Amino acid sequence: MVKCTIIKKGLVFILVFGILYVVFLHAKIHQHAKDKPAPGADYVIILGARVKGETPSLALQARIDAAASYLLDNPETIAIASGGMGPGEDISEAEAIKRELVWHGISETRIIMEDQSTSTYENIKFSKALLPEGLRKGLVVTNTFHMYRAKMIASDNGLDLGGLPAKTPAQAVVKSYGREYLAITKYYLTSAL
């Protein structure tokens, strides 16, 4: 009887802790999703996402559209299109970003391609290596659900980036947030080691 009570209390504790942890993560994600980018950034790093053949996924298209709007309003800002080529992709994510930016009217001379990365960590690390000398003020462009972790990874790489959040497509909200909770947890655990 005592053993059964201890197990029930343990399960309740785990459940309550789990709920509070998810609430904490969601609050952090929501906090960073509301970033308002200041004008006049030296550069933006546009993080890649899935490309279907040669067509950007809805998540990637939202990132591209947000970046293009900012770049049109800030003609001195350069863009780093970041993302390699994964399964089911006929072109790199960086190439898809570049093509769409050019379609929006952004000059190719303002776009640097980083087409080797396969993760958010590599997006940031490899993009940093391509930054021209003297650029200081930067923004990271990604979907709202991803902004918190992207900024933490940037900070780990010595970049103090502001956020330029792109909307998360409605049909991807549940899946994206669920995966992001796990990705943030992995980030916390690996950072602690």
Steps between C-alpha positions, in 0.01 A plus 500: 500500500780742593691405183190568286455846660865588437467397133181709460666804660804453276283483189305811604829683562633401157174607334491837678870560431449410133209741464690782671806431282296520179337823622846643572627403152192642332540828690865530390410422139214750506722769656756477219234459230394860568840652417477826309810542282665840501566656161850526359642156575829429325388149412227241537555125521205317347485148640410226257206263525364224284489539123268271301689440179575864417201651683542648850279348768243733657731551799793596278283723282388690811867555595585618149203739487589653840864543395407648161273758662778606737764505224280718277457749787873488586696515173844492670431171681652185353345154521658168578286221357580197713418135445638193326319240292315220672297196391227587248662832418619563143678823597653623825284695741740792448436492124124494558532802732717687251264435207201625695681809628601590145138448391401750772741753347807453722824534302716186484796717607338531845467124550769269637429128476585251773395166351676238714309505830270222614384635838423827676837482675680466165282772343629747758860376517553481124320832438719675756809383309369673186430839660700782337731694732353787696138385515370526854120524516321186385162331502403137476195423286298194592147398594352605831524152655873481421620849599584431866734207426653667194599804709649280773708313242611832348608620844699177549682588176583853616225675304259733677218483247165668514200311374301546181213257561304348213155358556466129562256353245173409671505140380850452644444648848438182701776297333749788503450590865506136611830439320641828630426410864710187447774692316524760777515224763785336306673840477468551878634151573798525263582852623505375859753226422 
